[in-house]
Amino acid sequence: MTDLSSAHRTYSLQGSGLLLASMDVAPECEEEFNKWYWEEHFPERMACPGFQWGARFQAVEGSPRYLALYVLDDPQVLETPEYRKIASPSPWTRRILPETSNLTRAVYRTISPSNKQQNP
């Protein structure tokens, strides 16, 4: 198990998969983007079997401005019928996505779990 600690939380990586998404958003769409993310996109993923936890981050410096991380039981979670159902874009999603840029989506598998005590 790997812990990612911040001043506010400790995140435990108990799954073997990680989904990363980062992007910039057109400034005039930022309010609607965040509303969409919190009201539709994020809750759908967190309700999907195999998603352990998720967190959103906003850049303090650099870009892209937004980053989302989701710990998955396994990367294969993204191949399940449950995920495929929510991966189909809703009308709201189809309105929001054209307002994003610099989009990166990547899926990772844990290859070396560790923590600070094991690897100083």
N, C-alpha and C positions, 0 to 999 in steps of 0.2 A: 504494500500500500504506500502511496506517495502522498504527502500533504503539501498543498500550496497554501502558504499562510500570507495574510495581509494584516494590516492594522485592524481590519473589521471582522475577518472571517478566516477560518481554516477550512480548506476544501480537501476532501479525501478522495483520492483516485483509486477506487476499488474495482472499477471496470477495466476491461482491456481495450476499450475504444475511446476515441476522442474525436468529436466533430468541431471544427473551427470555422467560423465565418467572420470575415471582416469587410468593412465597406465604408465609403463616404456617402453622404446624403446631401442633396441640394438644400441649401439653407432655407429656402422658402417652403420646403416640404418636411423639415425636421420635426415639427410638432406632430404632424399626422403620422410620420414614420414611427416615432416613439409610441404613439397611441396604438397603432397597428401592431407594433412589436409586443407591447405589454398585454393588449386585449385579445389578440388572435394568435400570432405566430408563436410566441413563447409558451403560452398555456397549452396549445396543441401539442407541442413537442414534449413538454413536461408530463402530459397525460399519456403519452405513447409508451407502451411497454418497452423496457430496455433502456430508457433514458433515466439515468440515476439522478443527475442534477445538472443545472445550467446556470450560467452567470453571464451578465453583460458588463462590458467595460467601455469607458469613454477615454480617448487619448488625452493625456495631460500635455504631451507634446508629440509631434510627428503625426503620421497618418498611416492607415486610414483612421478616421475619427471613431468608429465603432468596432468592437470585437465581441463576439459571443463564443463561449466555450460550452460544450455539452459533454459530460462523461457518459459513455454508453457501456452497457454490459459487455458488448462486443461490437466491432464494426458491422457485423452482419445484421444488426438491428435495422440498418438503413435499407435492407432488402426485404423486410417483412411486409405482409399485406397492410398491417396497421400503419406503418410509416408511409408506404406508397400512397395510401389514402390521403394522408395530410400533406404529402409532398406535391399533390396536384394544386396548382395555384387557384386561390379563391378570387372573386372579382376585386376585393380589396387589395390582395397581393398583386394582382395584375396592374392596379393603379399605382402602387408604391414602387415596385421594382424598377420601372424606367427612371425613377428619380434617384437611383443609387448609381454609384460609379466605383471604380477601383475595387471591385468585388473579388474576394478570394474565398473559396470554400474548399476545405481539405479534410480528409478523414485519416486518422492515425490509429495505429495499434501499438500498445505498450510493448517495448522491447527490453526495458531495464528499469523496473520499479526500484525506487530507492527513497531514502529520506535523509535529512540533514545529519542525523546521528550516524548513519551508515557510511556516508561519503562526505567527510568534512571538507 
